[in-house]
Amino acid sequence: MYEYELHQIRSAELRRQAANERLAREAVRGARAARREQARLDAEGEVHTKRPHRHLFARAS
């Protein structure tokens, strides 16, 4: 009977640990998605002109 109770305790502990790890992964995934979304929104505001950029130095022949 003692071994069965130890097994039940260990099983419950493993379930709690797995749930905590899932929660942590979900939090990381959510933070990553929020950063990607913010980067996408920031990139939409950028304006790129069609003008060619002038080079600072003339090319050597």
N, C-alpha and C positions, 0 to 999 in steps of 0.2 A: 504494500500500500504506500509505503514511504517513497519508493521509486516512482510510482504513478503521480504522486503529488509533486515531486521534483520535476517530472516531465511536464506537468500542467503549468507549473511556474515558469519553466524555461520556455515553453511554447508561447505563453502569454508575453514574456519578455521579448522574444523574437518578433512577435507580431507588432508590439509597440515600437520596437527599433525599426522595423520595416516601414511602418506608418510614418515615423519621424523622417526617415530617409526620403520617402516619397514626397512628403511635405517640403523638405529642403530642396529637392530637385525641382518641384513645381515652382517654388519661390525663385530659384535661379532662372528657370525657363521664363517666368513672367518678367523678371527684371531685364533679361536679354531681349525679350520681345518689345518691352517698353523702350529700351535704348535704340533698337532698330527702327521703331516707329518714329521716335523723336528725330533720329538721323534722317529718315525719309522726309519728315515734315520740314526740317531745316534745309534739306537739299532742294525742296520745291521752291523755296524763297530765293534761291540764288539766280542771278541773271547773268547769262553769258552772251556777250555780243558776238556778232559775226566778223567784227573787224580783226584783221590780222595783227598780231602783237609785233611791236617793233623790237628788233634785236638791239641789245645794248652795245654790242661790239660789231664792227664791220668784219666781214669774212676776209681772211687772208687769201691772197691768190696763190 
